[in-house]
Amino acid sequence: MASKKEVDIATIEKVKKFLEKVPSKEPTTKPLIEALEELKPAIEIAIERGHTRQEIADMLVEKGIEVKPYHLKNLFAKQREETPK
């Protein structure tokens, strides 16, 4: 037969106060598409300076962002689709 577990009321109140004060946990990662959107202005500068999508993708991989040239192509293709003609 299982015994009933009990928790002291004072402990419940202390824990409740503690949990109410716990700070928000900030995310430590972002989805790739969000990261690329954030980096887009810097990527555009690299393109203006004559670097290819492959070269930029290689640079990003070296810095820890696993990306392929087609991700960059899609990033800028999306911009063209949204631009009114």
RAKA-V324809 format. One record per pair of residues at least 6 apart in sequence whose C-alpha atoms are under 6 Angstrom apart, sorted by sequence separation. I is the first residue (numbers start at 0). J is the second residue. If there is no record, write none. Layout:
I:J  I:J
//
This chain:
56:66  56:67  56:68  53:68  52:68
//
